[in-house]
């Protein structure tokens, strides 16, 4: 897993779309991310397909619930062919600790702030600016056994002394108009210390998907 840096987000709603798309990407060069929409639509059927094709799987459900529920869910995830999954850091230290007790061999990554949020959103939710809230969540992640953090590439300079994994969505080598508000290119993200980048629509919706995949390696 650690030799791969690209995580391709499978932003689809059907098994057929996934099965058609994955011929354009190489399991030796990337992980794949199964998010809430795809998992709700296809469940373990798509997990089994991806595992059979040799892909390492990042199950991105962003769990946020009472500690006991999250712990039991992580225990279920850890018994499947998943290498990485996510919980919300805002669930608190007890939730994080209980989740880590059940993780087995998988990596648990803590979601900090969604990349769809801007400064106004964060101030409304937390009465802090983005930088202040990221520092609070970084300190929380640092003192727990969580394996890493999900953050926008724009926040990577704030995490220069963070010693755990940094998983970074919001990557756009060509900027466009969508719901990602805090973005950088893959080259910029790596320069600021990203361990993994997560790329979805720039690859999955590209006219030449194989070329787009290689452009982000």
Secondary structure, 3 states (H helix, E strand, C coil): CCCCCEEEECCCCCHHHHHHHHHHCCCCCEEEEEEHHHHHHHCHHHHHHHHHCCCEEEEEEEECCCHHHHHHHHHHHHCCCCCEEEEEHHHCHHHHHHHHHCCCCCEEEEECCCCCCCHHHHHHHHCCCHHHHHHHHHHHHHCCCCCEEECCHHHHHHHCCCCCEEEECCECCCCCCCCCCCCECHHHHHHCCCCEEEECHHHHCCCCHHHHHHHCC
